[in-house]
Amino acid sequence: MDDPQEPEIIRFLRASGLDPTPEQVEQVLQFQRKADEARDLSNRLGPAYPVKRDMVALKSRWEAKDPNVACLDHGEGRVTYELHFTAEQLTQIEAGYLASRPPVEGYPPGWSHEAKVFARVVEGWADAIPLFQAIAPEPQKTRTRALESVANALMKLDQSLSDLDSAALGYWYAKVVDTLALDGVQISDADDRITSMQDHPLRAVVEAGELRQTIRKIIAETVNATNSAKTDLPKFDHRENDVRLTTALQLERLIIEHQIAFETKETGFAAMVLRMIFELAGLHVEKVGYWLSNASKDERSHARWLQSLRDRQGD
């Protein structure tokens, strides 16, 4: 009989006819813990770094009667905009897909459904491009200047706290403690025993002085760490993460997965699709073949990865 206390993944393995050893059970559980942690961190990433999509450019396109921009009214004055291919553009992509993918005997429906899915997938990529552009880091000099600004602001805070006399510091502290207490944040050990820190001026003055000493120590160490981070901040590779290149890499993989020959020429199916993606996203790219060629040479190329597997099998 299954042990109801046993983790579900282990019961699943046993139900599948496997009998893992204790060492294998621990490895599986360790893998699951890491997967759960990664999922949890991914879920927390969005709220921690909220990104507001810039709707100004899309609004301008919509007001100019751009057929590729849809306006969504969410009520209560909230309006957003999305990018979509027109029916004619979808038909063009689907027709190119069907003309490029060889038919398979014994599959009467053909590839019409797959063609529609393909077109909607690349449409979604185009709509997401402005979002990826919004989260791309600034140039390195701008990033290091921002860190320098953080260090300067911390030193100014340290100086400002030092300039406060004990009475002013205590009153400020009492106000802060009372305000944070309304949000459930406890600063003082006495928070659960007093109604308002402002009614206990002596405690406020003492705790404020102690907190200032702690804050000043933290600020000094944080400023040193910030200056160090400014010196050796890892660079963001704008070329490697160029949305034009990453989109071309995505397209290369999608086309190969759909059993269509990937070509880098300007007149091929891949070029037609990539050009339409860029145009929908509002990117002005004269030669899309350049990005297709770069994708095929990139170490992240799906075709290169598949070839490496074939080479290994041939050894």
Number of C-alpha atoms within 10 A of each C-alpha: 3 8 9 8 7 9 11 11 13 19 16 11 14 13 11 9 8 11 13 14 9 9 9 12 16 13 13 16 15 12 12 13 12 12 12 12 12 12 12 11 12 11 11 11 11 10 9 9 9 9 12 9 16 13 14 11 12 23 19 12 17 18 11 10 11 13 12 18 23 18 14 11 11 9 7 6 7 8 12 16 20 17 22 19 23 13 9 9 15 19 15 15 23 22 15 17 24 16 12 17 16 13 12 10 7 7 8 8 8 15 17 13 10 14 21 16 12 18 19 17 13 21 20 15 19 25 21 15 19 19 14 15 12 13 13 13 13 12 12 16 11 11 15 19 12 13 20 18 13 16 21 15 13 19 17 12 15 19 12 10 17 14 11 12 11 15 15 14 20 24 19 16 24 23 15 14 21 20 14 12 18 9 8 10 12 14 15 19 9 12 16 9 8 12 12 15 23 19 11 14 15 14 16 24 21 16 19 23 18 11 15 17 15 11 15 18 12 14 17 15 11 16 19 13 13 20 17 12 14 19 12 9 14 9 11 13 11 13 10 12 13 14 18 21 20 18 22 28 23 16 23 24 18 17 19 14 12 14 12 18 16 20 17 21 16 16 11 15 22 27 23 17 22 24 20 22 23 20 14 21 21 17 16 11 14 8 12 24 22 17 20 27 16 15 26 19 13 15 11 15 19 20 20 15 12 11 12 12 11 11 10 8 8 7 5
